[in-house]
């Protein structure tokens, strides 16, 4: 049965589709074109990765290091990789996507030199568009130059500036960052992410309760029907990452998942409509 173009979960709610880094499977990740693709595909929300620059601007970028793995200088001059937190926004404007192929996602397309956007640019784009936003905060705890409270303040202030408090939730592997967000905004919705190798059900639930998270995001590979039910029984929504296999989509739906993060939001939306 299809309701509002979404298959129902066992809880009676439509399955929500979240585009990972916009639409990483088809466009350069964390870019405006990738976000627009997820929006056009009919995704319910997007996940984007956030980091601060050295001049305290919040940008949308995944890797902690600025390196040739994702981007290159627009003038093609070789560069030495460095932590993103050590690069200012003007310097970052000299870099763009599309100069090297992502072998994991060979069908990615986009304009050569597509820029790294700021969070404010993304919010400007989405002001008049209906789309939920998962803000994943990235930090290397070993780098002392990134103060978690300051980073949380920067992000929460931008959310407040745009009036997006009810449109976003904040996610991270980093408990300290999530604690800082909650201190800044007690109403903030938090999502705790966990790697598959770090997954332990009772510990995850305990940590989620400790930081007053509403969402738990384990890697999809650790999830079974009983685990999903146990987490939901404790009052959490489950938003697993990152699921690209149609067979696994169906398995998770049959087990009663709440939402699915995928690199291919258009394919998942179309699958749910059939």
Secondary structure, 3 states (H helix, E strand, C coil): CEECCEEECCCCCECEEEEECCCCCCECCCCHHHHHHHHHHCCCEEEEEEEECCCCCEEECCCCEECCCCEEECCCCCCCCEEHHHCCHHHHCCEEECCCCCHHHCCCECCCCECCCEHHHHHHHHCCCCCEEEEEECCCCCCCCCCHHHHHHHHHHHHHHHCCCCCEEEEECCHHHHHHHHHHCCCCCEEEEECHHHCCHHHHHHHHHHCCCCEEEEEHHHCCHHHHHHHHHCCCEEEEECCCCHHHHHHHHHCCCCEEEECCHHHHHHHHHC
